[in-house]
Amino acid sequence: MFAIKRELKLNNVETSLMRGNAGFKRWVYNYGLELLTTSWSFEGVKLSDSKRLDTIKKVFTQVTMQKAEYAWMKLYPSTVYQSAFMDLKDAFSRWRKGLTEFPKKKSKKKGDSFTVYKTSGIYLEKGKPALPFTNRVVINAGKLIKLPGLKELRLKERIDFICSSQTFTVSRIADKWFVSFVLDAENIPPVIHLIDKLGIDLGVKTLATCSDGTVYDMPITTKKAKTKLGKLQWKNRNKVLGNKKLKIRASNNAKRYYVQLAGQHAHIANIRRDTTQKMTTDISRKAYVIRIEDLNVQGMIANHKLAQALSNNCFYEIRRQLIYKQAYYGTKVGLVDRWFPSSKMCSKCHHIQPMSLSERIFRCKSGCGNIQDRDENASINLRDAPLEKVRLA
Ligand SMILES: [Zn+2]
């Protein structure tokens, strides 16, 4: 089973519709939770939580939903409240088994989410069984997705293959909305890679340099956002968010500043995630064997500047994404031994020579005439690294 999660590209109308759906789900969940716990105090009723919730659902659809004041509920797909009841059943059974805390009421603060699914199949003739797979939604390759009971929505990143799923969960983290759904493995067609083997040098100056000549730059927006962050921090350098021990209370200005600061940090993290996601998808689409250096970040932490650069360029994030995307794109990620001299070796004649970090151009001293960008040279060496120097991720 594979899960796909994509960010949605929503306009204002769509955003408020998503908020509405999530609000409806929250309302029903809290309603069921309250009625269930109240029902425990009714004497002489011996029913399981699940049976009680079934009765509560009947009350909800036949009584509550029919009231004029709740007419708005009919604007939303019925699977939203259906899945709210399923979630409740699940939450209570987990609690009964001692797996979780007592189910709490849902609050807006904890983020929004709701689930929709395709209900039944199409019956061609009455009494005959439904066609197989008609309870599934077919999702075409591309940037559009039609969720059951909702209009077609746009995605920020495309889906590469035609696939299908039944259940879709829409969720919000900060101001971003996502849709996630599960696929059956056999539904994923093989991806035809244009490049057999690709070496990637994760750099300090650029995000990544590939052996086919592609260079991925650091997003300029991160630099801008970082400058803004720096300014923000400098302007507010004297603000302290209180101190409980010293009994200093935080000023409203300080509180406001810290909210702003957290927002700016999240903004930078988002830009980075977008960039690395796009890059790793792009690479996984085009190359079959992907090789990156198996860097030992522990050993590099001593070098503060390098550590900063590595964390900036989200080395780990890129590696993690390339590895998990193997399942979707049928790629093979190889990690090249960290002692393999990818930067110090000539990619043409394999002559090894010292290279300081500041040297940006590789000029082969063996006389083979190779003059090449440092990172490009390294990426070719990673691509051609001998098998005994590579372990599969
Ligand atoms: Zn050479």
Residues whose N, C-alpha, C, O or C-beta is under 5 A from the ligand:
A	BS01	ZN	C346 K348 C349 H350 H351 C364 S366 C368 N370
